[in-house]
């Protein structure tokens, strides 16, 4: 049986015929809870060179105090696996920080795989937490002596301390992991519309679209693919003009020297410039419908869209409009395009009253023009 104390848990096994058997591998099978056919099994491989019938493993990084576990010794000889007796036990705790040996490679990119060597590793991947500075790394595998992790994209420094935590105990490497910054050299084509794809050439780009960003000014484009020397990205919807292109990975920036020309949506004009509720307004421009239009608003009040093309949008002045001189906004998802000029709402005019003398509760008819067709938008003060 296991020997359990608050200093850890010692698992014990025995191979009675170790001198005559051709032992290919031996160790322990273990897991959480009561053992059954659906239990998740973890293997600790002790080795293949056995010099004594008895062997043991002192574990001080996995078995929580008060929690139930099971284990069995095992051995593989001539291709057959033999199991020892099933042992159920309650963990005693006694955890110490992981003992770190080395990691490789020492430098690389976000998305790369790093192997962390430990003096011993017990449990499963969920038993460990690996951080590069303050960013959590995805653990992709664990064996007796090593963890394999992916360098997280969330890091934002050249030099990164790798920390390994098990059962709330943490150990750090003294040598940092160094990020190799991306270097963008050129791109093509030089002039594009929104949603066009461009190809950026350079070196030391991360492998995988999830580990790199491309900015056009301050607006992020959608990265389609990325390898060490090439990034393919979709141009975002922005107002037409010249934009700096920046490649960003793990907090490191590489800015291209030549600006890209984006023929984005732009408002050329709208007419008429003045009007009343429910008037028809025609907005003209370039690439107006290059992206799905979420809404057209006068200030913050949404208007009814009658029709639209890349060259013009026809809308109706909203009856709920309560601003006198709003800008016209074309709202995309994402993005916002705003007119240079303001629309001027013609003010309502009262021409006559049905009576100039009345009592509280009497009906009063107000005659005039340019009133809002929405009664909730008509506020009358006497």
Secondary structure, DSSP 8 states (H G I E B T S, - for coil): --EEETTEEEEEEE-TTTTTS-EEEEEEEEEESS--TT---EEEEEES---SSEEEEEE-SS--TT-EEEEEEEEEETTEEEE---EEEE---------EEEEE-SEE-TT-EEEEEES---S-GGGEEEEETTEE-EEEEE-SSEEEEE--TT---SEE-EEEEETTEEEE-SS-EEE---EEEEEE-SEEETT-EEEEEEES--SSGGG-EEEETTEEEEEEEE-SSEEEEE-----SEEE-EEEEETTEEEE-SS-EEEE--EEEEEE-SEE-TT-EEEEEEESTTSS-EEEEEETTEEEEEEEE-SSEEEEE--TT---SS-EEEEEESS-EEEEEEE-EE---EEEEES-S---TT----EEEES--SSGGG-----
